[in-house]
Amino acid sequence: MGVLKFLVWTTCAVGLGVFLARGNVDGRSPLEHMERTWKRTVSPSTMDRVKGALEDAKGAVSQKSANASGPRERITAEDRAAIDNIIAKKK
């Protein structure tokens, strides 16, 4: 019974997708109608502001990472000499 339900729902979902992509309502597909409605209701200026804010944020993040210096080295000269001595003994 579960397999039959799965097949029926899958078939319905695929059929709806095909209809939305290729069906014809008033000379256009339902997908085209939705796109036109979306473009009319969502003002382009709002989308441009969102895109601009996103680009500004990306620029700020990349600028901080480009200006950031590497980690400061906290190893003293004595520590460095001891490490060099250990490495020399291994060779």
ZAMARGU-4260 file (C-alpha; in steps of 0.2 Angstrom, whole numbers, plus 5000, padded with zeros to 4 digits):
<rodrens>
0) 5000/5000/5000 | 5014/5012/5004 | 5023/5009/4987 | 5006/5012/4978 | 5004/5029/4988
5) 5022/5034/4983 | 5020/5030/4965 | 5003/5040/4964 | 5010/5055/4973 | 5026/5055/4962
10) 5016/5054/4946 | 5005/5068/4952 | 5020/5079/4956 | 5029/5075/4940 | 5013/5079/4930
15) 5011/5095/4939 | 5028/5100/4935 | 5026/5096/4917 | 5010/5106/4916 | 5018/5121/4924
20) 5032/5120/4912 | 5023/5116/4896 | 5004/5119/4899 | 4995/5132/4889 | 4984/5145/4898
25) 4980/5160/4888 | 4994/5157/4876 | 5007/5156/4890 | 5013/5143/4902 | 5008/5144/4920
30) 5027/5147/4924 | 5027/5162/4912 | 5012/5169/4921 | 5020/5167/4938 | 5036/5175/4932
35) 5026/5190/4925 | 5017/5192/4941 | 5033/5191/4951 | 5041/5204/4941 | 5026/5216/4943
40) 5024/5214/4962 | 5042/5213/4967 | 5049/5231/4964 | 5066/5230/4955 | 5073/5243/4966
45) 5071/5232/4981 | 5080/5218/4973 | 5094/5230/4967 | 5096/5236/4985 | 5097/5218/4991
50) 5110/5214/4978 | 5120/5230/4982 | 5120/5226/5000 | 5126/5209/4997 | 5140/5215/4986
55) 5145/5228/4999 | 5146/5214/5012 | 5157/5203/5001 | 5168/5218/4998 | 5170/5222/5016
60) 5174/5204/5020 | 5187/5202/5006 | 5195/5219/5011 | 5197/5214/5029 | 5204/5197/5024
65) 5216/5206/5012 | 5222/5219/5025 | 5224/5206/5039 | 5242/5202/5043 | 5248/5185/5047
70) 5248/5179/5065 | 5261/5187/5076 | 5276/5176/5081 | 5278/5174/5100 | 5293/5163/5099
75) 5308/5171/5107 | 5326/5170/5101 | 5330/5157/5114 | 5315/5146/5109 | 5320/5147/5091
80) 5338/5142/5095 | 5332/5127/5106 | 5321/5122/5091 | 5335/5123/5079 | 5346/5113/5091
85) 5333/5099/5092 | 5331/5099/5073 | 5350/5098/5070 | 5352/5083/5082 | 5338/5074/5073
90) 5348/5075/5056
</rodrens>
